[in-house]
Each structure stands twice: as structure tokens, then as C-alpha cells.
């Protein structure tokens, strides 16, 4: 998988995470869910910055975060 394809997938994941955040009800019952959504968004953003800055392989991306790897 090429770097461009990895970035496109990460961008799509970021959009899905953003949609999740925007459609979630911000109540005390959902505070844990909102936290995890924020965490996932931050991980994707960090990974995109990392991938943009250097050449990486799909294996390196998949080994970055088990939770993120499931989304790819």
C-alpha cells in the first residue's frame, strides 16, 4: 500500500470519527464514549502527521495502535 493510500484511509477514518463525535449526545452517560472518540481522533491525527513526514509501510501503520488497526 502506498503512502497516499494510507493517508486517504486515515483521512476517511478521521471523517468517520468526526461524524461520530458530532452525532453523539453530549451527556454524562456518554462521557466515556466522548473521551474514546476524542482519543481516537487524536491518534489518527498524530498518525497522519507521522505518515506525512516519512515513508512508512502498511505494517508499520498497523503496528502503531491495535485499536486503529481494526479500523483500517
N, C-alpha and C positions, 0 to 999 in steps of 0.2 A: 504494500500500500504506500502510495506516495505521500509526501508531506502535505500537499494541497488537499488530498482526500481526507487525511487525518484531521486537518483544520476544519474542513467542511462538516465532518461528523461531529466534531467538538462544538462547532457553532450551532448545529441542529440540536444537540443535547442542551446547550445553553438556552436556546429558544424554548425548548420544552420545559426546562427548569423555570425559566422566567414566567411562562404561562401557568405553571403550577403555582408559583408564588402569587401571581395576580388573581388567580381564581380561588385560592384558599381563603377560608373565612378566618379573619384575624381575631380569634377569641382565646381565652385562657385554655380551653380544651385543645386547641390546635397549636399551642406554643411550642411543643416539641417538634411537631411537623414543620412549622415555620423555621425552626432552628436548623433542622436537617436540610430543608430546601436551601437555606442560606449557605450552609456548609458545602453542599453540592455545587452551588453556583460559584462559590469561591474556588473550589478545587478545579472546576472546569476553566475558570479564568486564569488561574495560575498555570495550568497545563497548556493552555493556548499560548500564553506568553513564552513558556519554555519551548514549545514546539516551534513557534515563530522564530526564535532566536538561534536554533541549531537544528541540524539534521538528526532525526530520530527514526527509529523503526517502529513498526506496529507493536512488536514485543515489548519495547521499552515503554510505550504508552500503556499497554495492557498491564504491565507490572507496576505502574505508578500507584494505582488505587484499585483494590478489588471491587469496591462499590462502583467506581466509574467504569471499570472494565465490563461489568454486567450491562451497562447502558449502551456500550458500543456493540 
